[in-house]
Amino acid sequence: MHKNSRNILLFGANGQLGSKLKSLLAVKGTVHSVGHAELDLRNLPALRTLILETKPALIVNAAAYTAVDAAESDADNARLVNTEAPRVMAEAARECQALLVHYSTDYVFDGAAHTPYTEASPVSPLGVYGATKLAGELAVAGSGAAHLILRTAWLYSNRGKNFLNTMLRLAAERDELRVVNDQTGCPTYADLVAEASARMLDGMYAGGVVRLERCGLYHLTCQGETTWWSFAKRIIELTGFGERVRVTAITTADYPTPVKRPAYSVLSNAKLERVFGIRLPDWEEGLKRCLAERDTQR
Ligand SMILES: NC(=O)c1ccc[n+]([C@@H]2O[C@H](COP(=O)([O-])OP(=O)(O)OC[C@H]3O[C@@H](n4cnc5c(N)ncnc54)[C@H](OP(=O)(O)O)[C@@H]3O)[C@@H](O)[C@H]2O)c1
């Protein structure tokens, strides 16, 4: 893409992923950042009108209803944001001949596997959040629009509500943190996902034209795997709380939540590496980078 020659529409611009995307996309065109305050994505006619009036060459959707437990009792809103809004974005993208980048989740899987899930692995979400995100994927994939669907997992950053910020807040208040040790996944620094997305975009164009053969579904996470307990332990050690705060392993049964999480949701990134030559660092390297950037970002 040639700098500033194209309109870019970014949804979810104030989320953990969207806020980093906002700065990275600025060098690729004129970014129209849309947060919740500017447009409620449940207003589907307004969403469609905004896209058709902006005539973007690129739409990036980092917005989502991400409250996994709340979604169980708020399915209509979760469906509007996670399924119907992406459907409208994709239909409008097709009409504008825009490329749509859409994000999805490891929670499309049920977690019964013991080896990393690929893009071809069967999906079977355990709850409303995962089901509405999966339906959003299918709507985008079936729209006929040029698209990238990027499934990521266990996102955290120095901004917003996430596991890292929760652990650091609790560590300042308590001597013991009790964290589940029977869910395995890959913690992924949101800024790394944003940077990889920007690099993928560079690889999506040849002579200003979208490389349609590269469109489709990709897994995009850090490498390796761990449990929430060992992730928490590493956070506590790396931030100097290790002397005072004990991190105790508990089971999912000890910490009941409205919706079941996958016991295992590691995503293979082999397709991403094969097609785009992109490989994110190990989760622990990602955590160190996030913590190193913490002071400058808060
Ligand atoms: N967080 C994770 O652990 C995780 C894991 C796997 C995949 N993902 C996926 O990665 C993507 C980015 O996630 P994230 O962690 O960056 O999410 P996030 O920080 O929760 O940001 C999502 C953004 O969407 C906005 N939004 C929600 N409802 C909206 C509505 N009705 N109208 C307009 N905007 C609305 C939110 O605004 P308000 O806050 O003002 O509502 C928020 O700014 C999403 O597709 C998510 O499903 C996330």
The ligand as an SDF file (V2000), in Angstrom:
LIG
                    3D

 48 52  0  0  0  0  0  0  0  0999 V2000
   -8.6850  -10.6390   24.9500 N   0  0  0  0  0  0  0  0  0  0  0  0
   -8.3520  -11.9010   24.6590 C   0  0  0  0  0  0  0  0  0  0  0  0
   -7.8320  -12.6460   25.4980 O   0  0  0  0  0  0  0  0  0  0  0  0
   -8.5970  -12.4380   23.2790 C   0  0  0  0  0  0  0  0  0  0  0  0
   -8.2690  -13.7660   23.0190 C   0  0  0  0  0  0  0  0  0  0  0  0
   -8.4670  -14.2750   21.7490 C   0  0  0  0  0  0  0  0  0  0  0  0
   -8.9880  -13.4720   20.7580 C   0  0  0  0  0  0  0  0  0  0  0  0
   -9.3280  -12.1910   21.0290 N   0  0  0  0  0  0  0  0  0  0  0  0
   -9.8950  -11.3890   19.9450 C   0  0  0  0  0  0  0  0  0  0  0  0
   -8.9700  -10.3640   19.6150 O   0  0  0  0  0  0  0  0  0  0  0  0
   -9.6760   -9.2000   19.2070 C   0  0  0  0  0  0  0  0  0  0  0  0
   -9.2160   -8.0030   20.0280 C   0  0  0  0  0  0  0  0  0  0  0  0
   -9.4710   -8.2750   21.4010 O   0  0  0  0  0  0  0  0  0  0  0  0
   -9.0260   -7.2640   22.5570 P   0  0  0  0  0  0  0  0  0  0  0  0
   -8.5460   -8.0820   23.6870 O   0  0  0  0  0  0  0  0  0  0  0  0
   -8.1850   -6.1810   21.9890 O   0  0  0  0  0  0  0  0  0  0  0  0
  -10.4590   -6.6930   22.9410 O   0  0  0  0  0  0  0  0  0  0  0  0
  -10.8380   -5.4690   23.9070 P   0  0  0  0  0  0  0  0  0  0  0  0
   -9.6180   -4.8790   24.5290 O   0  0  0  0  0  0  0  0  0  0  0  0
  -11.9700   -5.9430   24.7520 O   0  0  0  0  0  0  0  0  0  0  0  0
  -11.3690   -4.4050   22.8520 O   0  0  0  0  0  0  0  0  0  0  0  0
  -12.5530   -4.6100   22.1430 C   0  0  0  0  0  0  0  0  0  0  0  0
  -13.0850   -3.2690   21.7400 C   0  0  0  0  0  0  0  0  0  0  0  0
  -14.3710   -3.4680   21.1110 O   0  0  0  0  0  0  0  0  0  0  0  0
  -15.2200   -2.4300   21.5580 C   0  0  0  0  0  0  0  0  0  0  0  0
  -16.6310   -2.7780   21.5110 N   0  0  0  0  0  0  0  0  0  0  0  0
  -17.2740   -3.7330   22.2220 C   0  0  0  0  0  0  0  0  0  0  0  0
  -18.5980   -3.6660   21.9600 N   0  0  0  0  0  0  0  0  0  0  0  0
  -18.7730   -2.6760   21.0610 C   0  0  0  0  0  0  0  0  0  0  0  0
  -19.8980   -2.1170   20.4140 C   0  0  0  0  0  0  0  0  0  0  0  0
  -21.1430   -2.5690   20.6560 N   0  0  0  0  0  0  0  0  0  0  0  0
  -19.7180   -1.1000   19.5570 N   0  0  0  0  0  0  0  0  0  0  0  0
  -18.4870   -0.5880   19.3310 C   0  0  0  0  0  0  0  0  0  0  0  0
  -17.3630   -1.0790   19.9190 N   0  0  0  0  0  0  0  0  0  0  0  0
  -17.5240   -2.1020   20.7770 C   0  0  0  0  0  0  0  0  0  0  0  0
  -14.8080   -2.1990   23.0050 C   0  0  0  0  0  0  0  0  0  0  0  0
  -15.2410   -0.9210   23.4210 O   0  0  0  0  0  0  0  0  0  0  0  0
  -15.8060   -0.7810   24.9270 P   0  0  0  0  0  0  0  0  0  0  0  0
  -14.7510   -1.3170   25.8240 O   0  0  0  0  0  0  0  0  0  0  0  0
  -16.0640    0.6980   25.0560 O   0  0  0  0  0  0  0  0  0  0  0  0
  -17.0760   -1.5920   24.9450 O   0  0  0  0  0  0  0  0  0  0  0  0
  -13.3000   -2.3300   22.9330 C   0  0  0  0  0  0  0  0  0  0  0  0
  -12.6630   -1.0940   22.6820 O   0  0  0  0  0  0  0  0  0  0  0  0
  -11.1610   -9.5310   19.3360 C   0  0  0  0  0  0  0  0  0  0  0  0
  -11.6370   -9.9910   18.0900 O   0  0  0  0  0  0  0  0  0  0  0  0
  -11.1810  -10.6840   20.3250 C   0  0  0  0  0  0  0  0  0  0  0  0
  -12.3120  -11.5080   20.1490 O   0  0  0  0  0  0  0  0  0  0  0  0
   -9.1310  -11.6490   22.2690 C   0  0  0  0  0  0  0  0  0  0  0  0
  1  2  1  0
  2  3  2  0
  2  4  1  0
  4  5  1  0
  4 48  2  0
  5  6  2  0
  6  7  1  0
  7  8  2  0
  8  9  1  0
  8 48  1  0
  9 10  1  0
  9 46  1  0
 10 11  1  0
 11 12  1  0
 11 44  1  0
 12 13  1  0
 13 14  1  0
 14 15  2  0
 14 16  1  0
 14 17  1  0
 17 18  1  0
 18 19  2  0
 18 20  1  0
 18 21  1  0
 21 22  1  0
 22 23  1  0
 23 24  1  0
 23 42  1  0
 24 25  1  0
 25 26  1  0
 25 36  1  0
 26 27  1  0
 26 35  1  0
 27 28  2  0
 28 29  1  0
 29 30  1  0
 29 35  2  0
 30 31  1  0
 30 32  2  0
 32 33  1  0
 33 34  2  0
 34 35  1  0
 36 37  1  0
 36 42  1  0
 37 38  1  0
 38 39  2  0
 38 40  1  0
 38 41  1  0
 42 43  1  0
 44 45  1  0
 44 46  1  0
 46 47  1  0
M  CHG  2   8   1  16  -1
M  END
$$$$
